[in-house]
Amino acid sequence: MNQIIFFKNEKSEETSNKIKKKYIIIFLIFLLFTIFFSLILFNKLYENYNNEKLSQKLNNSYSISTLYANNTNTTIDTISNNPFVIGIIQIDKINLNYSILSVCNNDLLDISVCRFAGPMPNEIGNLCVAGHNYVDYNFFSRLNELSLNDKITIYDLNGNHINYSIYDIYEINSNDTSCTFQDTKGQKIVTLITCNNVNGKRLIIHAKEIP
């Protein structure tokens, strides 16, 4: 009888050990996944932090750009693909303040918002400005908080600024470029473009100069 009891206890202990090992393995796998995804998240946040710092440096260099723009002996190249700061976009409602880069490509969109189409800031036409939609409130991620009649301020290279009032907000498919129209009938218009990370469409905001 004692042998039977001993055998049962031994078997029970062996089963218990197997269960413990199973839970330890599950815990270690969970821990590894947690560490892995934490590293990915940290790396992404670190990249965004560096991009934000770089964007702020561009803002600080804006005053230098205005000095060059006001120098009559200096010609600013608005046609070539050499990127430079052409102005500042400011939206007080969502605490947005970024340099506008002269051209648009994937690398520059990681640094700041970019002119996607249209004229230089505060000229007649439709200045289209594109920016990434980051989940941590960088660049254009808070455009969805804007409403009709909200104000957008654009500074040009001369240091002058114009206030624009939002008159239209809508979404389009990613391959639709109709928002970049340039027939503005002599008006100065600003169009903001960013991604909707949920449905893959583009959020479009149109604003016109406040007289």
Helices and strands as residue ranges (DSSP letters): H 2-69, E 85-91, G 92-94, E 96-101, H 106-109, E 113-117, E 125-130, G 143-145, E 151-155, E 161-172, G 178-180, E 188-195, E 202-209
